[in-house]
Amino acid sequence: MRGPGRAGGHAPRLRAHPRRRLRRRGRVAALHDRSAPGGRVSDPLRLRVRTPEGLLYDDLVSSIRAEDRDGWFGILPGRRDVLATLPPGLLLFADAEGDGFVALSGGLLALRGGECRVMASEARLARDPVRAADALETLRARRRERAARRRDVMADLEREAIGRMARALREAP
């Protein structure tokens, strides 16, 4: 039994909040603006992938798929602006030549005004999924090597600090 001042659902005897209508938020706009005739989006996206060495990819694309810490997400033309951190993995896109893949060592994705910028410390472009997987494995191996070197440097610094503290304690009166 629903009506004014009554809660719906499984608790028909509970009173509804008297100011609920005032607290309700307006509807959030859709992620993709499909305002073109027929529900199609006419303007393509511009994808730019940049590394410290320079611009790896710069072209118009029809779609992008990427992964962040919450999982995979898609970007179509007309999507609202987004900013995401990308873990090591793949970024997929579709352009005039077909499907493309970018193996990333992690990075940042920023979409604003129909332009998607991806910044990564290391990235490799591939048109074949097998080559993309190989490039990704190479990037992961390099990342593991860098992590091992960092651990070695930190261990050396720790040994040096402990040695200096031990000498200082021995020399103290």
N, C-alpha and C positions, 0 to 999 in steps of 0.2 A: 504494500500500500504506500505509494509515493504521493507526495503532495508538498505544499509549502511548509517549511519547517520540519520536514521529516527526512531522515537519512535513508538512502537507498541501499541496495545490496542485501547482505545477510542479516542486517540489524534493523528491521523496519520500526522498532520501538524507540530507537535512539533519536534524539533531536539533532538536526543538522546545525552546523555552526551558523549563528545568525548573520555573520558578516562574510560568509564564504564568497559571495559574488564579488565583493570588493577585493579579496585577496587573489582571485584567479588571474593568472597571467594570460596575456594575449597569445594567440597561436604563433609559433615560431615559423619563419619562412622556410620553404623547402631548401635542401642543399643545392639543388640544381634548378636554375631558372629556365624553364622550357617555354619561353614566351614566343618563340618563332612559330610561324604557321605550321600546323600539323604536329605540334609538340616536338619538333626537331630544333636543335640548336645550330645556328648557322656559323657562328664564329669559332674557328678552331683555337686550340690552346697553343701557346708558344712554350716549348720546353727548353730550358737551358741547364746543362749540367757542367759545373765548373769544379776544377781541382786546383791546387796550388800551381801546377804546371801550366794551366791555361784552360780555355774553353774546350770541353770534350764533345759536346753536342749542342746544337742550336738550330731548331727547326719547328715547324708546325706539326702538331699531333692531334689525333682525334680522341685519344683516351690515355690515361695513365693509371697504373696500379702500383701501389707502394705498401710497405709494411711499417708500422710503428709498434710501440710496446703493447698496444691493445689488439693488434692483428692487422689484417689486410684491409685497405680501403681503396676506393676508386675515385678518380677525378675525371669529370666530363666537362666540356665547354659550358660556361655559365655557372659553374659551381661557386659557392660562396668562398671567401678568402679563408685560407687555412695555413697554419704553421705547425710542423711536426718534426720531431727528431726521428731519424731513421737508424735502426740498428744495422750491423753488417748483414747484407743480404742483397736481394735483387729488386730493381725497379723495372717494371714492364711498361711499354708504351706501344701505341699503334700509330704509324704515320703513313705517308704515301707509298713507301717501299714495303710496308707490311709490319710485322711485329718486330720489336727491338727490345733488347735487354741491356741493363746497365748493372754490372756487379759493383756494389759499393762496400767500402770498409766502414760504413756508418756515415752519418752526415745530417744535414738539415734540409728540409723541404719547405719552401715558402711559396704559396699561391696568392697572387694579388692581381686583380684586374685582368684576368685571362692570361697571365704570364706565370709559369711555374719555374721557379729557380731551385736547383738542387746543388748544394755545396757539400763536397766530400773531400777528405784528405787523400783518398785514393779511389779511383773508379776505372772500370774497363767497359767499353762498348762492344756488344756482340749482336749479331743478327740470328745466330743459331743457338738454341737452348743448351746444346752440349758444350759449345764454346763458352757460353755464359756461366755454366756450372763449373767448368775448368777455371775460368777467370776468378770466380768467387772462391774456389778452393785455394788458388794461389794467394789471393788477398787474405784469406783466413790464416794460411801458413805464415805469411809475413807478419800478421798481427800477433800470432803466437810467438814468433821469434823476437819481436820487439818487446813483448811482455816478459819473456825469459831474460832478455838483456837488462830490462828495468829491474827485475828481481835481483839479478846479479849485482848491479850497481848499488841497489838499496842494501843488499847484504854486505857489500864492501864498506859502504858508509857506516853501517851499524857496527861492524867489527872495528873500524877506525875510531868511532865515537867511544865504544866500550874500552878500547885500549887507552885512549887519552884520559878517560875518567879513572881507570885503574892507576895510571901513572900519576895523575894528580892526587889521588888518595894516598899513594905511597910516599909522595914527596911532602904531603901536608904534615905539619908538626903535631 
